[in-house]
Amino acid sequence: MSLASVMRSEQELLLPTYDRHKILFEKGRGVYLWDSLGNRYLDFLSGIGVNALGHGHPAIKAVLTRQAGKLIHVSNLFFHEYQAELAKRLTKISGLDRAFFCNSGTEAWEGALKIARAHARSQNNNGHKAKWRVLALDNSFHGRTFGSLATTGQEKYRYPFMPLMPGVNFVAFNDVEDLKRQFDGSVCAVCVETIQGEGGICPLSREFLQAARQLSQRTGALLLVDEIQSGLGRTGRYFAYQHYGIKPDIVTVAKPLAAGLPLGAILTTNLAASGMHPGMHGTTFGGGPLACAVAIEFLRILDGMMGHIRELGEYFHTELETLKSKHASIREVRGMGLMLGAELDSSDTAKAVVAQLLQRGILINRTHETVLRFLPPYIIEKKHVDQVIRELDSALGSRTAKPVLKKRKSTKRSH
């Protein structure tokens, strides 16, 4: 099927929610993707952090084939052998106690908010002062369901769907004094991303996250940490909060967990989970045997990759900083591990650079208008970083790139 026919069909049949690049991808292997014209692309976006092991990883393919031949779905009315094993692995690496499996990051965050409110209600019933308010952060992004939007501190996502869930107030990013001013005994949850992804690859300060932990512990409120983009090895630790020396009450994860299959998880302490009982929450598809079996294999592989992620992340960060010293259009380099961003001087510059890199066979994207976002697969090598830096250097140097994709000369190779 041609790109033109796919575009015509989508225009007629799909909701107009995506402004796609005019590329039809057909296959992938390792760190590369190939389009319908035979052009090869170096993937430094990995499906927005989902394909952390790249494309077509042999161990993942083997588990998919084996498990698909045994059992794909059974529902959560019955047991299968993988949920408890996956929960055991996730609680071990996170330091938390329990897990709930769902289908996506936004569903995980929605469930985390429900757990926080349920925990608060159980405290209220025990004679404690009523807790119901939620504090979230300016510039945050937690997903597109109503509860997730209610805690998302970006007007462009919220406005079309107002009014949203009440009881949410927004704290200025990394402003400890504003957090202290807004925090009181009515707060049931403080909601943060350890590193704001859609907000421009902005890490929380150590002071802010530790203050949020201390304040919530003082009153019995819960600290909810969204690690949907930053978790599961992306920053060189299993979870980004582990760089800060704190332990949250609830953590949400998703993107790379099942190596491309839809799977999210809520991880909680026993105390946070104490307000939940059968019937209060559920999911039809979440935590099925196929996705959980793949996730177990992903975590097994991840155990041996942490040093590599840290090494390549440090190398990539250093190379971006060197590029910053050369190009005044780079205002700042931010992030940890293989979750990095380069903020440019204008949205037009960022848009043009993304388009020029795409034309040259490199996939990245632009977030928060001016930030180049890099979320490469964990399996990249220094030569791949060097290629991206060279092309980025060239694109920033020319500043004449137009955001129009031209057909590149085919680079058909054995794959």
KOLLUMVO-295824 format. One record per residue (C-alpha): x, y, z. Coordinates in steps of 0.25 Angstrom, whole numbers, plus 5000, padded with zeros to 4 digits. Layout:
XYZ...
% end
This chain:
500050005000500550144996500750265006499750344997498650234999498850225014498750375015497450375007496850265016497250325029496750465025495350405022495350305034496150345046495950465056496850575052497650575064499050555059499950635049500750525044502050535036501850485022502650355024502050215023502950125032502949975028504049905037505149925047506349855053507249905064507350055064506850065050505450085043505250065028504150145020503250095008504350154999505450075005506050195012506750165025506550245038507350255051506350255062506650345073505250355078504850205079503450225078503450335089504250255098503450125096504450045088505550045098506249915092506049965078505349895067505249745066506049705078506249555077505949515091504649595091504249535078504449395084503649425096502549485087502549365078502549265090501449325098500549365087500549215084500049185098499149295104498949435100497749485108496949425120496349545128496649585142495549485147496549375147498049355150499249345140500649315144501249455140500649565148501249525161502649505155502549635148502149705161503249645169504249695159503649835159503549845174504949795176505549905167504650015172504649995187503149995187502149875191501049855181500649865167499449885158499549865143498749945133498949985118499550115117500250225124499050315125498250195131499350175141499250325146497750315146497850195155498850265164497950385166496850285170497750215180498150355186496750395188496350255194497550265204497050405208495650355210496150235219496850335227495650435228494850315233495850295244495650435249496750505242496550645236495850635222496850625211496450645197497250745190498350705179499550795177500150775163501250855155501250965145501750915131501450775135500850665126500150535131499250485120497950515113496850455121496050545130496850525143498150525136497750655129497350715142498750705147499450745134499950885136499850925121498651015117498750965102498450825107497350865117496550975111495750895100495150805111494850895123494350885133495250775138495350695152495250795163496150815175497450825167498450945169499750965162501050995168502151075161503250985155504350965165503851075174503951015188503351145195502151135186501950985189502051015204501051135202500051045195500250915204499350895216498550785223497550775212498550725202498350575199499450565188500650645182500750605168502150615160502950565148504350545153504750605139503650675131503650615117502650685109502950805117504350815111505250715118505250785131505750715143505250745157506250805167506750725178506250825188504850825182504650675182505150655196504250775201503050705194503450575201503650645215502350715214501450605210502050505220501750615231500250615228500050475223499850525208500350435197501550465188501150425174502350415164502050405149503250325143502450285130503550345121504750355131504650215138505150075135506550105132506350235123507250325132508250215136507550175149506350085149505550205153505950355152505550385167506650285171507550405167506950485178507050395190505550395193504450285192503050325187501750265191501250235177502050225164501450205150502150145139501850105124502550135112503650035110503149935120502649825110503549865099502549925090501249855095500249935102500549925117500550015129500749995144500450065157501450035168501050065183501450045197500549965206500150085213499650155200498950035195498250015209496950095204496749995192495849875192495249775182494349855172494949995174495749985162496049895150496349875135495949775124497249765116498249815126499349715131499049605121499949485120500549535106500949675111501449625125502249515119502949615110503149715121503849615130504849585118505049735116505349755131506349635130507049695119507049835125507749785137509049765129508949905122508950005133510450035132510350045117509150145118509950235128511250225119510550265106509650365113510850435119511550435105510350485098510150595109511650645107511550645092510250735093510950825103512150835093511150865082510550975091511851045092511951055077510451095074509851215081508451165076508551055087508151115100508250995109508450845110507650775120507350635125507950505130508450375124507750355110506650455113507250585108506750715102507450835095506650965096506851055084506551205083505251195075504151095071504451125056505951085058505550955066504450925055505450945044506550855051505550745053505150745039506550755033507050635042505850555037506250585023507650535026507050405032507050435047505750435056505650525067504450615071504150755077503450775090503050895097503250965084504651005085505350875091505950765083505650635090506550515089506050375094506850275087506850125089507750075100508549995090509150115083510650125082511550245081511650235066510150265066510250385076511450435067510550435054509450505061510350615066510950635052509650655046509150745057510450825056510150835041508650875043508950975053510051035045509251055032507951105039507351105025506650975026505250975022504250885029503950805017504250665015504950625002505150494996506550445000507350354992507050204995507950145005507550005003508349905011508249765016507249755027
% end
